[in-house]
Amino acid sequence: MPSFLHEALIALFQNRPSLAAELLSGPFDMDLPDYRVARLESGDLTDVNPTEYRADAVVALGRSAAAELAVVVEVQLGRDAGKRWSWPVYLATLRARLRCPAVLLVVCADSATAAWCATPVDLGHPGWVLAPLVLSPDRVPIVTDVEQATGSPELAVLSAIAHSTHPDQDKIFLALLAALQHSDAEHASQYHDFVLATLPAAARKHLEDLMSTGTYEYKSEFVRKYIHQGRAEGEAKGEAKAVLAVLESRGIEVPEQARERISGCTDLDQLEGWIRRVATVNSVDELFTASR
């Protein structure tokens, strides 16, 4: 089952397909067509073969309905040898379907996975080698400019996650907060919760401190109800509520007995452990098992 991080990263491209173009023209310095339209295409890249091939996201760029460049976006959080066989199929199928060039953009959350994904795939025919374009954390643009952040909140989200310990941490987080303020309520809440659940504990606390200064008024119920209120009730209670909030926002069922166990926990180390894992587990049982 795909993890929360995997699905959240895909959502950034689904919410704003032009993010793919920004990353290709920025970190990868690609010359792109003079597009006016960036739209999602079907990620189903199955051909006549019964094997099912489905990309995480597909973006088509063009000046009109006709695509001039297609981008296969894959979120890869670990090694998967099968991708070396499926990625070429994605590109060939998409190129044939849309009758335009196709490129592969792989988004990774750590440098080791990124290095593995960047290994060229030799298809056997002379000169036919696929070199994936891999976005590792260090290649994510550092967004500190408020105007850039508000123009592309999704890029600001990636920047905050990838560079949470950067020397310009404050500028990066403040740019993110400005982007959230200028986003609609649904996306502001979604992106805030995603960042908060993904950041390391120290960086998350620093971001929370910036939010509690009173400078920013948030649209996210998660912030208002579970962070600010939680602090007023005490650190342990607040962190317990944060764990429950993320579980519920991800649609994970929380039985009453498990709810009482989380709410009644006063061990800050235990709560910190749950907070670190709650973004990736798929059940409450998995959350508790992983903490043993």
Phi, psi and omega per residue, in radians:
M1 nan 2.301 -3.139
P2 -1.046 2.507 -3.130
S3 -1.395 2.935 3.093
F4 -1.036 -0.776 -3.135
L5 -1.063 -0.759 3.122
H6 -1.028 -0.871 -3.105
E7 -1.174 -0.640 -3.124
A8 -1.181 -0.689 3.108
L9 -1.152 -0.701 3.096
I10 -1.079 -0.678 -3.110
A11 -1.044 -0.548 3.126
L12 -1.064 -0.701 3.137
F13 -1.353 -0.587 3.100
Q14 -1.177 -0.666 3.137
N15 -1.271 -0.550 -3.098
R16 -2.515 1.501 -3.082
P17 -0.987 -0.517 -3.118
S18 -1.164 -0.179 3.048
L19 -1.018 -0.638 3.119
A20 -1.065 -0.739 3.128
A21 -1.149 -0.704 3.140
E22 -1.072 -0.689 -3.128
L23 -1.272 -0.653 3.131
L24 -1.181 -0.727 -3.109
S25 -1.398 -0.378 -3.140
G26 -1.538 -1.559 -3.078
P27 -1.016 -0.531 -3.077
F28 -1.776 -0.051 3.036
D29 0.904 0.691 3.137
M30 -1.475 2.470 3.004
D31 -1.399 2.065 -3.113
L32 -1.821 2.710 3.045
P33 -1.110 2.735 3.134
D34 -1.299 1.350 -3.026
Y35 -1.500 2.604 3.010
R36 -2.007 -0.262 -3.080
V37 -2.211 2.282 2.993
A38 -2.202 1.976 -3.042
R39 -2.311 2.734 3.061
L40 -1.372 2.489 3.013
E41 -2.035 2.927 3.098
S42 -1.065 2.355 3.083
G43 -1.488 0.005 3.121
D44 -1.393 1.873 -3.079
L45 -1.983 0.515 3.087
T46 -1.255 2.355 3.069
D47 -1.771 -2.660 -3.094
V48 -1.219 -0.310 3.097
N49 -1.195 2.444 -3.116
P50 -1.089 -0.370 -3.133
T51 -1.077 2.335 -3.133
E52 -1.533 2.256 3.075
Y53 -2.146 2.126 -3.118
R54 -2.394 2.067 3.104
A55 -1.392 2.755 3.120
D56 -1.134 -0.749 3.098
A57 -2.750 2.607 3.088
V58 -2.286 2.244 -3.129
V59 -2.096 2.319 3.086
A60 -1.940 2.310 3.110
L61 -1.952 2.418 3.123
G62 -3.060 2.978 3.119
R63 -1.529 -0.208 -3.124
S64 -2.634 -2.695 3.139
A65 -1.162 -0.463 -3.136
A66 -1.353 2.207 -3.142
A67 -1.315 2.455 3.077
E68 -1.951 -0.320 3.034
L69 -2.686 2.340 3.106
A70 -1.987 2.458 -3.103
V71 -2.161 2.114 2.996
V72 -1.573 2.096 3.125
V73 -1.837 2.132 3.112
E74 -2.125 2.228 3.029
V75 -1.659 2.071 -3.077
Q76 -2.139 1.987 -3.086
L77 -1.811 0.025 3.115
G78 -2.925 3.048 -3.139
R79 -1.282 2.429 3.094
D80 -2.583 1.740 -3.057
A81 -1.013 -0.479 -3.136
G82 -1.111 -0.421 -3.133
K83 -1.144 -0.490 3.127
R84 -1.157 -0.363 3.075
W85 -1.656 -0.612 -3.072
S86 -1.453 -0.572 -3.107
W87 -1.014 -0.794 3.087
P88 -1.059 -0.604 3.115
V89 -1.125 -0.749 3.118
Y90 -0.940 -0.884 -3.054
L91 -1.169 -0.782 -3.118
A92 -1.118 -0.742 -3.137
T93 -1.153 -0.770 -3.126
L94 -1.163 -0.712 3.114
R95 -1.067 -0.729 3.133
A96 -1.214 -0.663 -3.100
R97 -1.199 -0.799 -3.046
L98 -1.679 -0.130 3.115
R99 0.984 0.874 3.115
C100 -2.709 2.885 3.071
P101 -1.047 2.635 -3.138
A102 -2.343 2.437 3.122
V103 -2.221 2.758 -3.130
L104 -1.948 2.140 3.072
L105 -2.003 2.038 -3.115
V106 -1.888 2.178 -3.124
V107 -1.808 2.166 -3.100
C108 -2.144 2.626 -3.112
A109 -1.683 -0.138 3.122
D110 -2.557 2.739 -3.018
S111 -1.228 -0.573 -3.128
A112 -1.136 -0.808 3.096
T113 -1.123 -0.686 3.142
A114 -1.060 -0.742 3.139
A115 -1.101 -0.697 3.119
W116 -1.143 -0.756 -3.111
C117 -1.170 -0.486 -3.088
A118 -1.355 -0.166 3.129
T119 -1.085 2.185 -3.116
P120 -1.022 2.558 3.115
V121 -1.868 1.945 -3.133
D122 -1.502 2.036 -3.085
L123 -1.464 -0.083 3.087
G124 1.836 -0.768 3.120
H125 -1.209 2.372 -3.111
P126 -0.908 2.212 3.097
G127 1.423 -0.064 -3.089
W128 -1.733 1.549 -3.102
V129 -2.245 2.240 3.116
L130 -1.623 2.089 3.071
A131 -1.920 1.682 -3.089
P132 -1.014 2.502 3.012
L133 -1.529 1.944 -2.976
V134 -1.937 2.134 3.093
L135 -1.633 1.711 3.044
S136 -1.516 2.867 -3.122
P137 -0.936 -0.659 -3.101
D138 -1.264 -0.239 3.109
R139 -1.666 -0.110 3.084
V140 -1.207 2.252 3.127
P141 -1.008 2.469 3.066
I142 -1.503 1.993 -3.083
V143 -1.788 1.902 3.072
T144 -2.079 -0.221 -3.122
D145 -1.457 2.176 -3.076
V146 -1.097 -0.701 -3.126
E147 -1.108 -0.728 3.093
Q148 -1.133 -0.714 -3.114
A149 -1.144 -0.761 -3.125
T150 -1.234 -0.467 3.095
G151 -1.322 -0.445 3.130
S152 -2.505 1.384 -3.139
P153 -1.009 -0.590 -3.119
E154 -1.134 -0.659 3.087
L155 -1.194 -0.632 3.083
A156 -1.117 -0.643 3.089
V157 -1.108 -0.844 3.111
L158 -1.039 -0.732 -3.137
S159 -1.081 -0.781 -3.115
A160 -1.120 -0.657 -3.125
I161 -1.288 -0.775 -3.064
A162 -1.289 -0.504 -3.033
H163 -2.123 0.681 -3.059
S164 -1.179 -0.303 3.121
T165 -1.981 0.255 -3.125
H166 -1.165 2.619 3.079
P167 -0.957 -0.495 3.104
D168 -1.635 0.552 -3.077
Q169 -0.905 -0.804 -3.103
D170 -1.051 -0.797 -3.128
K171 -1.124 -0.678 3.134
I172 -1.127 -0.810 -3.128
F173 -1.190 -0.680 3.131
L174 -1.167 -0.619 3.063
A175 -1.125 -0.715 3.089
L176 -1.062 -0.813 -3.116
L177 -1.083 -0.668 3.087
A178 -1.126 -0.699 3.117
A179 -1.094 -0.705 3.133
L180 -1.161 -0.648 3.116
Q181 -1.087 -0.573 -3.092
H182 -1.624 0.058 3.108
S183 -1.639 2.797 3.054
D184 -1.201 2.825 -3.004
A185 -0.993 -0.732 -3.082
E186 -1.124 -0.832 -3.116
H187 -1.251 -0.632 3.104
A188 -1.043 -0.768 3.131
S189 -1.153 -0.792 -3.118
Q190 -1.068 -0.812 -3.085
Y191 -1.246 -0.664 3.114
H192 -1.089 -0.839 -3.116
D193 -1.103 -0.655 3.121
F194 -1.097 -0.861 -3.132
V195 -1.105 -0.801 -3.093
L196 -1.080 -0.649 -3.119
A197 -1.349 -0.291 -3.033
T198 -1.763 -0.519 -3.069
L199 -1.143 2.611 2.966
P200 -1.060 2.771 -3.023
A201 -0.968 -0.802 -3.089
A202 -1.131 -0.750 3.141
A203 -1.186 -0.660 3.113
R204 -1.095 -0.737 3.135
K205 -1.114 -0.683 3.141
H206 -1.137 -0.719 3.103
L207 -1.119 -0.724 3.100
E208 -1.071 -0.689 3.119
D209 -1.090 -0.711 3.108
L210 -1.111 -0.655 -3.122
M211 -1.250 -0.454 -3.056
S212 -1.532 0.055 -3.121
T213 -1.280 -0.265 -3.136
G214 1.615 -0.079 -3.119
T215 -1.275 -0.530 -3.050
Y216 -2.048 2.381 3.084
E217 -1.909 2.056 -3.006
Y218 -1.669 2.607 3.130
K219 -1.565 -0.213 -3.039
S220 -1.397 2.167 3.066
E221 -1.070 -0.559 3.138
F222 -1.015 -0.793 -3.127
V223 -1.168 -0.932 -3.033
R224 -1.071 -0.814 -2.958
K225 -1.494 -0.629 -2.988
Y226 -1.876 -0.374 3.127
I227 -1.683 -1.058 -3.095
H228 -1.118 -0.817 3.125
Q229 -1.129 -0.689 -3.127
G230 -1.066 -0.703 3.132
R231 -1.097 -0.691 -3.122
A232 -1.117 -0.494 -3.099
E233 -1.594 -0.084 -3.140
G234 2.052 2.569 -3.035
E235 -1.034 -0.799 -3.102
A236 -1.114 -0.788 -3.137
K237 -1.097 -0.715 -3.123
G238 -1.107 -0.727 -3.141
E239 -1.210 -0.634 3.083
A240 -1.088 -0.731 3.119
K241 -1.160 -0.596 3.107
A242 -1.114 -0.727 3.103
V243 -1.061 -0.839 -3.136
L244 -1.117 -0.669 -3.123
A245 -1.110 -0.752 3.141
V246 -1.177 -0.731 3.099
L247 -1.007 -0.816 -3.093
E248 -1.213 -0.663 -3.133
S249 -1.175 -0.417 3.104
R250 -1.575 -0.008 3.102
G251 1.359 0.353 3.129
I252 -1.525 2.220 -3.117
E253 -1.170 2.316 3.126
V254 -2.085 1.747 3.116
P255 -1.038 2.752 -3.070
E256 -1.031 -0.713 -3.123
Q257 -1.104 -0.707 3.118
A258 -1.197 -0.661 3.115
R259 -1.071 -0.740 -3.141
E260 -1.169 -0.646 3.127
R261 -1.116 -0.757 -3.136
I262 -1.218 -0.823 -3.097
S263 -1.122 -0.579 -3.089
G264 -1.545 -0.034 -3.109
C265 -1.282 2.283 3.094
T266 -2.030 0.057 3.124
D267 -1.453 1.852 -3.067
L268 -1.104 -0.615 3.112
D269 -1.117 -0.728 3.102
Q270 -1.106 -0.773 3.140
L271 -1.098 -0.722 3.100
E272 -1.067 -0.706 3.113
G273 -1.093 -0.749 3.107
W274 -1.108 -0.733 -3.132
I275 -1.077 -0.687 3.133
R276 -1.144 -0.574 -3.044
R277 -1.676 -0.298 -2.970
V278 -1.124 -0.381 -3.116
A279 -1.357 -0.258 -3.031
T280 -2.065 -0.289 -3.122
V281 -1.321 2.815 -3.119
N282 -1.977 0.018 3.096
S283 -2.789 2.827 3.082
V284 -1.148 -0.672 3.112
D285 -1.016 -0.716 3.127
E286 -1.141 -0.648 3.098
L287 -1.064 -0.811 -3.112
F288 -1.245 -0.687 -3.123
T289 -1.108 -0.735 -3.105
A290 -1.157 -0.328 -3.074
S291 -1.570 -0.051 -3.106
R292 -1.352 nan nan
